[in-house]
Amino acid sequence: MGIVSSRYVGRSVERVEDAALLSGLGRYIDDLGTRPGTLHAAILRSPHAHADILAIDVAAAKALPGVAAVVTGRDLDAVTTGLVPALRAAVDARAIAVDRVRYVGEPVAIVVARDRYLAEDGCDLIEVQYRVRPAVIDPLAALAPDSEILHEGVGANGVSDRRFRYGDPEAAFAESPHTLSVTVRYPRNTGSPMETYGVVASYDPTDDSYDVLANFQGPFSIHAVVARALKVPGNRLRLRTPPDSGGSFGVKQGVAPYAVLIAATARLVGQPVKWIEDRLEHLSASVSATNRVTTLRAAFEADGRVTALDWDQVEDCGAYLRAPEPATLYRMHGNLTGAYAIRNVAVRNRVVLTNKTPTGLVRGFGGPQVYYPLERLMQRIALTLGLDPFAVIRKNLIPADAFPYRTATGALYDSGDYQRALDEAARDGGLDELRRRRDAARAEGRLYGIGLTAAVEPSVSNMGYITTVLTAEERAKAGPKNGAQSTATITLDPVGSVTVQVASVPQGQGHRTVLAQVVADVLGLPMEQVRVTADLDTAKDAWSIASGNYASRFAAAVAGVAHLAATRLRDRLARIAAAQLNLRPEDLVFAGGRIASRMNPDAGLPFARVAATSHWSPGLVPEDLGAVIRETVFWTPPELTAPDAEDHINSSLCHGFIFDICGLEIDRLTGKIAIDRYVSMHDCGRILHPGMVEGQVRGGFAQALGAAVYEELAYGDDGAFLSGTFADYLLPTATEVPDLRILHVESPSPFTPLGAKGVGEGNCMSTPVCLANAVADALGLEAIDLPLTPAKLAALAAGGEERGPPSGHAAPKPAAKAGDRTLRGEGSAAVTATPETVWAMLLDPDVLASVIPGSHGVRKLSDTRFQADVTLGVGPVKGRYKAEVILSDLDEPRAVTLTGTVTGGLGSGGGTGRLTLEPDGTGGTRIAYVYEAAVGGKVAAVGGRLLDGAARVIIGGFFTALARRAGGSAGPSSRLPAFLRRLLARLGVSA
């Protein structure tokens, strides 16, 4: 019984999904219709990284025509509770702030209106009073005893500190002739899918149940988290997905808090509520990869063989721990030795909270943060010993005859021949040629470098790996967790058509095509006869808590379980056909849409007739077989066990292999990287669809190139978010992504039904450090952190210093340190009025109303304190603010300090200026000023590249208007160059 050959699997057949997607017929969450009466939500977010909420005035927003409701954290308190973290720590992680905000972008209020436009207008009318607290941004500083505490219930910002020991690392270090360490600060980045988050939710009061449509990715552990947060049992939460999702790269698992937020809001307003995230919201407050500080130390021999590793990892998870974090830290725990046979390992893992966006899963999660220090270390060892990095990598690889191989920390590597992959990559990728190019380039004085990286790509995560963060005693108390259960259902309809449903929601990977290939091959059908449904409904479809589309589990686990379900269904159909043909089931072949004798093809039946038997003629089905209409299979591999008492954990089922080679050149003047050649060798087991595998490799490389060279979610020292647009958070385009030379070897996995392994995340793990190794080689660097921006590399190429100005030009003032958003300026003006007259103007609210940019009137609260409503804007973002001006350090009529603050829905700002009034000897006055100011919130996020110019326009405008009112004009030092004024005007900077 079986098939003659595999007709589809292993071929690059045309993708089933593409016809609809390329013709604009995709059905994404914002394309789907909504029930009558559905309202639209907009979210007011905190402009501060850390502050107490003193009061929220929603009266004006509620009074706006078309606004149905304004909901705050206090309102949701009765119907929601906290989001359960993976760690038992007293961290009140709610979907919306109640008394305190802990990161820029944290939800503070929700406005629900008949359309999104009105809801946004309503947000602008909400007034929130904050008391700002010090922000904690650096994860190491967060661990200091005197650091500001984010969660008093925890008592510290460090929420986990675990040490692990495997083998005898102390002895290995003591006996080793060489040791070396690297310290890496891996930055934050994100996935930036084309489609942002979306949620449509409704509440049924008749049975206390929720229906939530969301473009989540999973894992389905969020179902339990969301149900608990909504205070309902799991069977009262129906979680559905749209048929299509516009990318995720892991980040859409982070939609869970918004599912809670919108569902609870729908309950309070008594109508369905829809919310679609905008790009600024997504960048500032959706999901970020963790930033990690790692110090990795190695003990090694004179020939380059590494005998021990000592990992010290500090993981910054942002303001809250949201499930499944700290998954990013522990996902690679079994793989801390990478592709190398290293038996002695010491590990210290610390999880830290800071005033930044909570973290979550981003493509390759955990892999880039591990391989960057590990592969930087291997290059440093080679250079320290004067050896070829290729030879050092090869010497340390796990031998081909050692598989399945158990790593020191517990991973069970299923299959591989790493030496063969290395040798074929070097031969077919032209490594020797790149070395000759490097020699020639350097002889001409050019900066050319070669980078190498070996990496093991884990896939199909063991659900139990996250529990490694707990001690053995804590795990025993909580109960064991393990496995990676996958689910597939195959259904036969009354005319013999086949439908496949899996609990894995795609975001563009091609699930429908590959599943149709797999099932069609097993049943001997044309692919067109197999239909795959990609959306999911937890109220109707088969799923488990481990289900979902994450950790590159599709090819190995999801397609594998579909194969098992199809095989089981085929075997049952064979018994029906055998009974009708008077043959043995094992003598039957499924091929060409028929079920026939292997020896006599004429003795057979159409597949459709046999498949429809249980519908039309159940009496013909053998009694012990039951109805053969639907087959559901749940599969979990036995190799994925819970962590043992010594903290060994097989954190993933499959382990592919990658070896990357990069040759690149750095322009000495601009610092721009030009990739000469990039070779990526992959072993992902059995390849199911070569075209899609190539697409995954190229897509992973493009995303990794962005992470390495362009992307960083930047924060100011005060926690202000500075990367709110694609002008500040740069993504590579097609013009920046070079062609790749992709190579393959295949070592099928013995642990998966189809022999396949994951391939979707590998280059996100290997490419950043491969590029960094090439840059370090080109510039002769011992240390280099990401991103590898042209400005950074140009400075390093110039010897670590910025180049001086051209002859005849003044040297620029020293740049502020990274994260410093202080905007500074000075100016002067000559006026005809006396100092006494100017002084009186400063105390006159009518005068202040005429000179404060964007003012709608000034109220005098005291002789030295004034309030105003102002409208300010930067670029496309304009909003209304409450402004306060305080006069202090009065030296009448010679000098005064003006302190101003503005707060509003678009952000916050503040500044201080010292104004001096000096008689000019002719009855007039010379006004001089210096100021420092800073802007935060939405304005800072979207205008990071314009802020300094905008501040000069706004603050300079105040003093210029004051000078005009006093009868004079501003001097040249207060004016911007004409070209900059025109540029700012074109960009929309206004006051």
Buried (B, 14 or more C-beta within 10 A) or exposed (E): BBBEEBBBBBEBBEBBBEEEEEEEEBEBBBEBEBEEEBBBBBBBBBBBBBBEBEEBEBEBBBEBEEBBBBBBBEBBEEBBBBBBBBBEBEBBBBBBBBEBBBBBBBBBBBBBBBEBEBBBBBBBBBBBEBEBBEBBBBBEBBBEEEBBBBBEEBEBBBBBEBEBBBBBBEEBBEEBEBBBEBBBBBBBBBBBBEBBBBBBBBBEEEEEBBBBBBBBBBBBBBBBBBBBBBEBEEEBBBBBBBBBBBBBBBBBBBBBBBBBBBBBBBBBBEBBBBBBBEBBBBBBBBBBBBBBBBBBBBBBBEEBBBBBBBBBBBBBBBBBBBBBBBBBBBBBBBBBBBBBBBBBBBBBBBBBBBBBBBBBBBBBBBBBBBBBBBBBBBBBBBBBBEBBBBEBBBBBBBEBEEBBBEBBBBBBBBBBBBEBBBBBBBEEBBBEEBBEBBEEBEEEEBBBBBBBBBBBBBBBBBBBBBBBBBEBEEBEEEEEBBBBBBBBBBBBBEEBBBBBBBBBBBBBBBBBBBBBBBBBBBBBBEBEBBBBBBBBBBEEBBBBBBBBBBBBBBBBBBBBBBBBBBBBBBBBBBBBBBBBBEBEBEBBBBBBBBBBBBEEEEBBBBBBBBBBBBBEEEEEBEEEEEEBBBBBBBBBBEBBBBBEEEBBBBBBBBBBBBBBBBBBBBBEEEBBBEBBBBBBBBBBBBBBBBBBBBBBBBBBBBBBBBBBBBBBBBBBBBBBBBBBBEBBBBEBEEEBBBEBBBBBBBBBBEBBBBBBBBBBBBBBBBBBBBBBBBBBBBBEBEEBBBBBBBEBBBBBBBEEEEEEEEEEEEEEEEEEEEBEBBBBBBBBBBBEBBBEBBBBBBBBBEBBBBBBBBBEEBEBEEEBBBBBBBBBBBBEBBBBBBBBBBBEEBEEBEBBBBBBBBBBBBBBBBBBBBBBBBBBEEEBBBBBBBBBBBBBBBBBBBBBBBBBBBBBBBBBBBBBBBBBBBBBEBBEEBBBEEEBBEBBEEBBBBB
